[in-house]
Amino acid sequence: MLQYYQELVYYVQRMVGDKDRAKDVIQEAYSRLLYVNKSSNIDNERAYLYKTSRNIVIDQSRKEKNSSETLYEEEEHSIPQEEQPHEQVVQSNQYEQMMKIVQSLPPKCQQAFILHVIEGYSRKEISSKMGISMAAVEKNILRASEKIKNKMNNY
């Protein structure tokens, strides 16, 4: 029975692409042969080993395929991180904290920040709306952003 071992290793290795995995498959095939051989007499042990090894490889690939399909389905049907309830609460709290900080800013910083970050106006549009230079708009947005960042880091 052991005379078939090397040729089985080569045969299974070609199917699975890994020598160690091939040896594991062959070990399983030999253990099945020994188990079956106790209860019935097998005429062609070599053919039995080849067929059993092939069946083991097929079974393993089916299990791997099923587990990878399951993982894929879970990923496809799970809620994205940003839409999970916990994340929504955290984002909502952060937004509320930020708006409290914005309300505590000096009026020009507050107005420039809201117009630029929240309402999406360009610096040029803010400059004409507020009647100040673009450099002043830039300074107000920068000061507001720094104060918000510093205060948010302290929370």
C-alpha positions as a printed NumPy array, in Angstrom:
array([[  0.   ,   0.   ,   0.   ],
       [  2.82 ,   2.475,   0.78 ],
       [  4.345,   1.95 ,  -2.673],
       [  1.706,   4.301,  -4.097],
       [  2.5  ,   7.158,  -1.737],
       [  4.956,   9.157,  -3.924],
       [  2.886,   8.906,  -7.068],
       [ -0.206,   9.966,  -5.095],
       [  1.687,  12.969,  -3.726],
       [  2.542,  14.023,  -7.274],
       [ -1.023,  13.403,  -8.5  ],
       [ -2.725,  15.37 ,  -5.702],
       [ -0.108,  18.115,  -5.705],
       [ -0.955,  18.859,  -9.329],
       [ -4.612,  19.303,  -8.322],
       [ -4.12 ,  21.426,  -5.193],
       [ -0.832,  23.177,  -6.   ],
       [  0.681,  22.608,  -2.555],
       [  2.791,  19.663,  -1.437],
       [  1.851,  19.891,   2.248],
       [ -1.829,  20.082,   1.44 ],
       [ -1.416,  17.131,  -0.933],
       [  0.162,  15.088,   1.876],
       [ -2.78 ,  15.914,   4.142],
       [ -5.214,  14.742,   1.469],
       [ -3.288,  11.498,   0.969],
       [ -3.158,  10.873,   4.701],
       [ -6.939,  11.217,   4.799],
       [ -7.274,   8.84 ,   1.823],
       [ -5.064,   6.221,   3.517],
       [ -7.039,   6.483,   6.752],
       [-10.289,   5.956,   4.831],
       [ -8.776,   2.953,   3.066],
       [ -7.742,   1.4  ,   6.375],
       [-11.182,   2.009,   7.837],
       [-13.008,   0.52 ,   4.841],
       [-10.539,  -2.354,   4.465],
       [-11.505,  -3.665,   7.915],
       [-15.132,  -4.165,   6.926],
       [-14.736,  -5.164,   3.272],
       [-12.028,  -6.385,   0.97 ],
       [-10.92 ,  -3.852,  -1.651],
       [ -9.629,  -5.465,  -4.838],
       [ -7.639,  -2.527,  -6.211],
       [ -6.155,  -0.414,  -3.407],
       [ -4.317,   1.89 ,  -5.835],
       [ -7.516,   2.8  ,  -7.7  ],
       [ -9.327,   3.295,  -4.397],
       [ -6.598,   5.672,  -3.16 ],
       [ -6.655,   7.714,  -6.378],
       [-10.432,   7.97 ,  -6.407],
       [-10.634,   8.798,  -2.693],
       [ -7.892,  11.442,  -2.968],
       [ -9.677,  13.065,  -5.877],
       [-12.985,  13.059,  -3.974],
       [-11.335,  14.622,  -0.913],
       [ -9.895,  17.431,  -3.048],
       [-13.307,  18.043,  -4.622],
       [-15.005,  18.096,  -1.198],
       [-12.443,  20.553,   0.172],
       [-12.798,  22.871,  -2.802],
       [-16.581,  22.829,  -2.41 ],
       [-16.266,  23.748,   1.268],
       [-13.867,  26.571,   0.415],
       [-16.179,  27.795,  -2.332],
       [-19.184,  27.774,   0.003],
       [-17.344,  29.635,   2.748],
       [-16.06 ,  32.3  ,   0.338],
       [-19.557,  32.73 ,  -1.107],
       [-20.962,  33.122,   2.386],
       [-18.399,  35.785,   3.224],
       [-19.204,  37.611,   0.008],
       [-22.927,  37.53 ,   0.732],
       [-22.349,  38.854,   4.244],
       [-20.298,  41.74 ,   2.897],
       [-22.913,  42.479,   0.258],
       [-25.822,  42.534,   2.696],
       [-24.228,  44.21 ,   5.696],
       [-24.791,  47.824,   6.649],
       [-21.912,  50.144,   5.7  ],
       [-19.903,  51.41 ,   8.67 ],
       [-21.143,  55.002,   8.369],
       [-24.802,  53.86 ,   8.358],
       [-24.614,  51.731,  11.49 ],
       [-26.644,  53.155,  14.387],
       [-23.635,  53.622,  16.659],
       [-21.761,  55.562,  13.978],
       [-24.777,  57.751,  13.283],
       [-25.041,  58.66 ,  16.974],
       [-21.315,  59.449,  17.143],
       [-21.494,  61.587,  13.996],
       [-24.586,  63.37 ,  15.267],
       [-22.886,  64.128,  18.602],
       [-19.761,  65.378,  16.844],
       [-21.837,  67.636,  14.611],
       [-23.702,  69.042,  17.622],
       [-20.422,  69.698,  19.452],
       [-18.97 ,  71.393,  16.387],
       [-22.032,  73.632,  15.979],
       [-21.831,  74.696,  19.655],
       [-18.202,  75.644,  19.082],
       [-19.098,  77.5  ,  15.872],
       [-21.736,  79.509,  17.756],
       [-19.113,  80.558,  20.312],
       [-16.802,  81.988,  17.608],
       [-16.468,  85.727,  16.919],
       [-19.175,  86.846,  14.451],
       [-16.945,  87.272,  11.362],
       [-15.162,  83.926,  11.926],
       [-18.503,  82.24 ,  12.488],
       [-20.086,  83.752,   9.368],
       [-17.091,  82.97 ,   7.116],
       [-16.861,  79.404,   8.398],
       [-20.584,  78.706,   7.969],
       [-20.672,  80.216,   4.49 ],
       [-17.627,  78.257,   3.337],
       [-17.827,  74.886,   5.107],
       [-21.521,  74.37 ,   5.683],
       [-23.125,  76.288,   2.816],
       [-20.323,  75.696,   0.306],
       [-19.604,  79.244,  -0.886],
       [-16.225,  80.016,  -2.447],
       [-13.85 ,  82.449,  -0.774],
       [-14.529,  84.985,  -3.523],
       [-18.295,  84.771,  -2.974],
       [-17.837,  85.124,   0.791],
       [-15.627,  88.158,   0.235],
       [-18.326,  89.952,  -1.741],
       [-21.141,  88.829,   0.622],
       [-19.341,  89.965,   3.761],
       [-17.727,  93.019,   2.172],
       [-14.199,  92.071,   3.256],
       [-11.023,  91.159,   1.373],
       [-10.286,  87.572,   0.338],
       [ -7.284,  87.621,   2.681],
       [ -9.625,  88.496,   5.563],
       [-11.982,  85.688,   4.528],
       [ -9.061,  83.262,   4.495],
       [ -7.905,  84.387,   7.963],
       [-11.412,  84.091,   9.425],
       [-11.918,  80.586,   8.011],
       [ -8.459,  79.526,   9.208],
       [ -8.991,  80.922,  12.735],
       [-12.408,  79.279,  12.974],
       [-11.062,  75.945,  11.754],
       [ -8.173,  76.011,  14.235],
       [-10.427,  76.885,  17.188],
       [-12.914,  74.179,  16.249],
       [-10.15 ,  71.622,  15.808],
       [ -8.55 ,  72.475,  19.163],
       [-11.84 ,  72.399,  21.055],
       [-12.971,  69.156,  19.362],
       [ -9.691,  67.488,  20.366],
       [-10.351,  68.473,  24.005],
       [-13.756,  66.696,  24.061]])
